[in-house]
Amino acid sequence: MSPFIVGRRNLIKGYYSPPLKKTIRQKLRIGKTFYLLLVFIPISLLLYFFTKEDSVIFITSVIAIVPLARIMGYSTKEISLQTNPTVSGLFSATFGNAIELIIAILALNAGLIQVVQASIIGSIIGNILLLVGISIFAGGLRYKNQRFNNETIAVSSTMLIIVIAGLAIPSVYGIVTPKNPQISILSSAVAIVMALIYLAGLFFSLRTHKDLFDASDEMKATQERPTMSRRLAALILFIAIIVVTFESEILVGTIEHTAQTIGLSQMFIGLVVIAIITNIAEISTAVHFSMKNKLDVSIEIGLSSAIQIALFVVPILMLISQVFNFGFTLVFTPFEILAVILAVLIVNYLSADGRCNWLEGAQLISVYSIIAIAFFFVV
């Protein structure tokens, strides 16, 4: 979920002066660091076409995706600002995790099912533990205690428990009855239920009970005018998606060789590397709001993104897998399921009282670090 940004008028000598024609950089305010990282796009392409150093190509393509993720998030936000709340929510849900979806589809096509499953788990626990943890920690360094609406967190927490059920039940079934051909049917049925409850959750938050979600009120309080037209934002989003697809193709094509060269398992690459680079723009956004003492927005960004991955992206991947016979199912390893369970349990416990401090943020980060370290040793 992307934050809103506030516009300004130029008052000169007592009358309104229309702004001069803005450059793309003035309209696309993604930050200097992200602009500098764009140089890795041509670098990765040159390396891909003229060298055979897969590990170097992989690293440059990973870095190149980071600013593209930021651009896609910003463009999506600009379009959402110029639509009604319902359309905005659906649009943000559709494109909020587009990079994860693109990489996952390409990886499934390449037969890297383990990477896809690990990246799904990585995105879920990364948003719950790392994004929320860093936000609470950063905000806690500036404010002794921060408060948030635990009623809205309770709704998200229930959704996350449904996520556990949706991922754990097929996984346990797959472990108890290995190589059972019915597991594909079970996974598809569970994915349908997950998609339906996700749509119900959207209807709940955008229509019937939108008054409960104070984070949206926080956003409105700081809302700015769009910095670009809807047509330009759509064009930038379209171009970014094309470039991301090329970079994702390069990344996926070099995963296997890179894993062997630098000694990382494909599971670790999916769970940590891919999950972090696809969510780094959301992390920076969440930290921005927590530093302004708007922790409701930060937590909503993290939990909503995790829910979108599990209840929106996963069903789409199941549908695509069924159509193209990729062999993707919801049978995850016990270790992956345990990681999700721990993430949901600890964030539920820490958010129960509606207040937090920097230590609780550090605790979330520590749990994520423990999980990441453990997956480093999983082959």
C-alpha positions in Angstrom: 0.0 0.0 0.0 1.5 3.3 -1.1 1.5 6.5 0.9 0.0 9.8 -0.3 2.1 12.9 -0.9 1.1 16.5 -0.4 1.4 19.3 -3.0 2.2 23.0 -2.6 1.3 26.2 -4.3 3.7 28.9 -5.2 2.6 32.2 -3.9 4.6 35.0 -5.3 4.0 38.7 -4.5 0.5 37.9 -3.2 -0.9 36.1 -6.3 -0.8 32.5 -7.4 1.9 31.7 -9.8 1.5 28.5 -11.8 4.5 26.2 -11.6 7.0 26.1 -14.4 7.0 23.0 -16.6 8.4 20.3 -14.5 11.0 17.8 -15.5 10.5 14.0 -15.2 12.7 14.0 -12.1 10.6 16.7 -10.5 7.4 14.8 -11.2 8.9 11.3 -10.3 10.1 12.0 -6.8 11.7 8.7 -5.9 14.8 10.1 -4.2 18.3 10.7 -5.3 19.6 7.2 -4.2 17.0 5.4 -6.3 17.9 7.6 -9.3 21.6 6.7 -8.9 20.8 3.0 -8.8 19.2 3.2 -12.2 22.7 3.1 -13.7 22.7 -0.7 -12.9 20.0 -1.3 -15.6 22.3 -0.6 -18.5 25.2 -2.2 -16.6 23.3 -5.5 -16.1 22.2 -5.5 -19.7 25.7 -5.0 -21.0 27.0 -7.7 -18.8 24.3 -10.1 -19.8 24.9 -9.7 -23.5 28.7 -9.4 -23.5 29.9 -11.6 -20.6 29.3 -15.0 -19.0 29.8 -14.0 -15.4 26.5 -15.2 -14.1 27.1 -14.2 -10.5 28.0 -10.6 -11.4 25.0 -10.4 -13.8 22.8 -11.7 -11.0 24.0 -9.1 -8.5 23.7 -6.2 -11.0 20.2 -7.3 -12.0 19.2 -7.5 -8.3 20.3 -4.0 -7.7 18.7 -2.8 -10.9 15.3 -4.0 -9.8 15.4 -1.9 -6.6 14.8 1.5 -8.2 12.4 0.0 -10.6 10.3 -1.3 -7.6 10.4 2.3 -6.3 9.3 3.7 -9.6 6.4 1.2 -9.9 5.3 2.0 -6.4 5.4 5.7 -7.0 3.5 5.5 -10.3 0.9 3.3 -8.8 0.4 5.8 -6.0 0.1 8.7 -8.5 -2.7 6.8 -10.4 -4.4 5.8 -7.1 -4.5 9.5 -6.0 -6.6 10.4 -9.0 -9.2 7.6 -8.5 -11.9 6.9 -6.0 -11.0 4.9 -2.8 -12.4 1.6 -4.1 -10.6 1.7 -7.4 -7.5 3.0 -5.7 -7.5 0.0 -3.3 -8.0 -2.5 -6.0 -5.4 -0.9 -8.2 -2.9 -0.8 -5.4 -3.6 -4.4 -4.6 -3.1 -5.4 -8.2 0.2 -3.6 -8.8 1.5 -3.5 -5.3 3.2 -6.8 -5.6 3.7 -6.9 -9.4 7.4 -7.5 -9.3 7.0 -10.5 -7.0 4.4 -11.9 -9.4 6.6 -11.3 -12.5 9.7 -13.0 -11.0 7.6 -15.9 -9.7 6.0 -16.5 -13.1 9.4 -16.5 -14.8 10.8 -18.7 -12.2 8.0 -21.2 -12.5 8.5 -21.2 -16.3 12.2 -22.0 -15.6 11.2 -24.9 -13.3 12.5 -23.1 -10.1 9.5 -24.0 -7.9 11.6 -24.0 -4.7 12.7 -20.5 -5.4 9.1 -19.3 -5.9 7.9 -21.0 -2.7 10.8 -19.5 -0.8 10.3 -16.0 -2.2 6.6 -16.2 -1.2 7.5 -17.1 2.4 10.3 -14.5 2.4 7.9 -11.8 1.3 5.4 -12.7 4.0 7.8 -12.8 6.9 9.9 -9.9 5.5 6.9 -7.6 5.5 5.7 -8.8 8.9 9.0 -8.9 10.7 11.6 -6.9 8.8 9.4 -4.0 7.4 7.3 -3.6 10.6 10.4 -4.2 12.8 12.5 -1.5 11.1 9.6 0.9 11.1 9.0 0.5 14.8 12.7 0.6 15.6 13.3 3.8 13.5 10.2 5.5 14.9 11.1 4.4 18.5 14.5 6.1 18.3 12.6 9.4 17.7 9.6 8.9 19.9 9.7 7.1 23.3 6.4 5.3 22.7 4.2 5.2 19.6 0.6 4.2 19.5 -1.5 2.6 16.7 -5.0 1.4 16.3 -5.0 -2.3 17.4 -8.6 -2.8 16.1 -7.3 -2.6 12.5 -4.3 -4.7 13.4 -6.7 -7.3 14.8 -8.4 -7.6 11.4 -5.1 -8.1 9.6 -4.0 -10.5 12.3 -7.0 -12.7 11.6 -6.2 -12.6 7.9 -2.6 -13.7 8.7 -3.9 -16.7 10.7 -6.0 -17.6 7.6 -2.7 -17.4 5.7 -1.2 -19.9 8.1 -4.1 -22.2 7.6 -4.0 -21.8 3.8 -0.3 -22.7 3.6 -0.1 -25.2 6.4 -3.0 -27.5 5.6 -1.9 -28.5 2.0 1.7 -28.7 3.3 0.8 -31.2 6.1 -1.3 -33.1 3.6 1.6 -33.3 1.3 3.9 -34.5 4.0 1.4 -37.2 5.3 0.6 -38.4 1.8 3.6 -37.7 -0.4 3.4 -37.9 -4.1 -0.4 -37.9 -3.9 -1.8 -36.6 -7.2 -4.8 -35.0 -5.3 -2.5 -32.4 -3.8 -2.7 -30.2 -6.9 -6.5 -30.2 -6.6 -6.4 -29.5 -2.9 -3.9 -26.6 -3.5 -6.2 -25.1 -6.1 -9.3 -25.4 -3.9 -7.5 -23.8 -1.0 -6.2 -21.0 -3.3 -9.7 -20.2 -4.4 -10.9 -19.9 -0.8 -7.9 -17.6 0.0 -8.7 -15.4 -3.0 -12.4 -15.1 -1.9 -11.5 -14.1 1.7 -9.0 -11.6 0.3 -11.8 -10.0 -1.8 -14.1 -10.1 1.2 -11.4 -8.3 3.2 -11.1 -5.6 0.6 -14.8 -5.1 0.6 -14.8 -4.9 4.4 -12.0 -2.3 4.5 -13.1 -0.2 1.5 -16.9 -0.3 1.9 -18.7 -1.7 4.9 -16.2 -0.9 7.7 -13.8 1.6 6.3 -14.3 3.8 9.3 -12.3 1.4 11.4 -9.2 1.9 9.4 -7.7 5.1 10.9 -4.5 4.6 8.8 -6.4 5.9 5.8 -7.3 9.0 7.8 -3.7 9.5 8.6 -3.0 9.4 4.9 -5.6 11.9 4.2 -4.2 14.2 6.8 -0.9 14.4 4.8 -2.4 14.0 1.3 -0.7 15.9 -1.4 -1.7 16.6 -4.9 -0.4 14.3 -7.6 2.9 15.3 -9.1 2.1 14.0 -12.6 -1.0 13.3 -14.7 -2.6 9.9 -14.6 -1.6 9.3 -18.3 2.0 10.0 -17.6 2.0 7.8 -14.5 0.4 5.0 -16.4 3.1 5.4 -19.2 5.9 5.3 -16.6 4.4 2.3 -14.9 4.1 0.5 -18.2 7.7 1.2 -19.2 8.9 0.1 -15.7 7.0 -3.2 -16.0 8.6 -3.9 -19.3 12.1 -3.2 -17.9 11.4 -5.2 -14.7 10.4 -8.1 -16.9 13.7 -8.0 -18.8 15.7 -7.7 -15.5 13.7 -10.4 -13.9 14.3 -12.7 -16.8 18.1 -12.1 -16.4 17.9 -12.6 -12.6 15.9 -15.9 -13.0 18.2 -17.2 -15.7 21.3 -16.7 -13.5 20.0 -18.0 -10.2 21.1 -21.6 -10.5 24.6 -20.9 -11.6 25.0 -18.1 -9.0 23.8 -20.3 -6.2 26.5 -22.8 -7.1 29.2 -20.2 -7.6 28.7 -18.2 -4.4 27.6 -21.0 -2.2 24.0 -19.9 -1.5 21.1 -22.2 -1.7 18.2 -21.4 -4.1 15.9 -21.4 -1.0 18.0 -18.7 0.6 18.1 -16.6 -2.6 14.3 -16.8 -2.8 13.6 -16.2 0.8 16.0 -13.4 1.6 17.6 -11.8 -1.5 14.6 -11.7 -3.9 12.1 -11.0 -1.0 14.1 -8.0 0.2 14.8 -6.4 -3.1 11.2 -6.6 -4.2 10.0 -5.0 -1.0 12.8 -2.4 -0.3 10.7 0.5 -1.7 7.9 -0.4 0.7 10.3 -0.6 3.6 11.6 2.9 2.9 8.0 4.2 2.7 7.0 2.6 5.9 10.1 4.0 7.7 9.3 7.4 6.4 5.8 7.3 8.0 7.1 5.9 11.3 9.6 8.7 11.6 6.7 11.1 11.3 4.9 9.3 14.2 2.3 7.8 11.8 3.0 4.1 12.8 -0.6 3.1 11.8 0.4 3.7 8.2 3.7 1.8 8.5 2.1 -1.3 10.1 -0.7 -1.3 7.6 1.8 -1.2 4.7 3.6 -4.2 6.1 0.7 -6.4 7.1 -1.3 -5.5 4.0 1.6 -6.4 1.7 2.0 -9.7 3.5 -1.7 -10.5 3.1 -1.6 -9.5 -0.6 1.2 -11.9 -1.3 -0.5 -14.8 0.4 -4.1 -14.3 -0.5 -3.7 -12.5 -3.9 -0.4 -13.4 -5.5 -0.5 -17.1 -4.5 -3.9 -17.8 -6.0 -2.8 -16.1 -9.2 0.3 -18.3 -9.3 -1.9 -21.4 -8.7 -4.1 -20.5 -11.6 -1.2 -19.8 -13.9 0.4 -23.1 -12.9 -2.8 -25.0 -13.6 -3.1 -23.5 -17.1 0.5 -24.0 -18.1 1.2 -27.1 -16.0 4.1 -25.6 -14.1 3.6 -28.0 -11.1 3.4 -25.4 -8.4 1.5 -26.4 -5.3 0.9 -25.1 -1.8 3.1 -27.8 -0.3 5.9 -25.9 1.6 8.6 -27.3 3.8 8.0 -27.6 7.5 10.7 -25.1 8.1 9.0 -22.5 5.8 5.6 -23.0 7.6 7.3 -22.7 11.0 8.8 -19.4 9.9 5.4 -18.0 9.0 3.8 -19.2 12.2 6.5 -17.6 14.3 6.2 -14.3 12.4 2.5 -14.1 12.8 2.6 -15.1 16.5 5.2 -12.6 17.5 3.7 -9.6 15.6 0.3 -10.5 17.1 1.7 -10.6 20.6 3.6 -7.3 20.2 0.7 -5.4 18.7 -1.9 -6.5 21.3 -1.6 -3.4 23.5 -1.7 -0.8 20.7 1.7 0.8 21.7 5.3 0.0 21.0 8.9 1.2 21.4 12.2 0.7 19.7 13.0 -2.5 21.6 10.0 -4.3 20.2 11.1 -3.2 16.7 14.5 -4.7 17.5 12.9 -7.9 18.6 11.0 -8.3 15.3 14.2 -7.7 13.4 16.0 -10.3 15.6 13.5 -13.0 14.8 13.8 -12.2 11.1 17.6 -12.4 11.4 17.4 -15.8 13.2 15.1 -17.2 10.4 17.4 -15.8 7.7 20.5 -17.3 9.3 18.8 -20.7 9.6 17.8 -20.7 6.0 21.4 -19.9 5.0 22.3 -23.4 6.2 19.3 -25.1 4.6 20.3 -26.8 1.3 
